[in-house]
Amino acid sequence: MPGAPWPAPEVPPRRWTDQLTLMVWRAASLVLMLLTGSTAWAQHTQICGRLCASLGSADQRDCIARCATGQQRNPEPPATGEGEPPVTHGSIYLATPPNMSFGLVLGQGDRLTAHRMAEAACRRGGASCAMVQDFTLPCAAIVEGVRRSTGALFMTNDPKTYYVRAITHGVANNPADAGRIALDTCRQRERGALSCRIVLAQCGPR
């Protein structure tokens, strides 16, 4: 906030014109102070809001409330405790059906890098891909939902005996839970008519 208004002339007013000049001087000083203060306040709320956006949802609401009342001058994201591993980023991209390719990247220190790598992996087959999940959990799994091909007596590992109908995914703190989530999602597709199998389950570096 700005300092005190401009100092008035030291010569004491002697006529009504002098008094009017003094009143105008004081009014101009007050207006300038209010305008300058409004600009500073707007800058404060903008910066404060951007910093609040980096917090979790619950902390973010409290931070924004403090910004609005001027109580929050320098919001900081919660510090991690000593010895805790740094946050890593993962990303999953899936191709647009009927193409069933995917891209999965784990354990990247930079979020944008994780996105670029996953998208590139998904597009290797010339597919058009879209991001389906962005996460910081360490593990992920990919599941295929398949059906028996026409003319095949039964399904084997030979791609000629089946065709892929769905790709599902799951993320968790361990590969078993990630696989279970992806399998549960797959089994809900097409009214349970798909045969679901895990094709990839892994964790990033810790």
Buried (B, 14 or more C-beta within 10 A) or exposed (E): EEEEBEEBEEEEBEEEEEEEBBEEBEEEBEEEBEEEEEEEEEEBBEBBBEBBEEBEEEBBEEBBEBBEEEEBEEBEEEEEEEEEEEEBBBBBBBBEEEBBBBBBBBBBEEBEEBBBBBBEBBBEEEBEBEBBBBBEBBBBBBBBBBBEEEEBEEBEEEEEBBBBBBBBBBBBEEBEBBBBBBBEBBBBBEEEEBBBBBEBBBBBEE
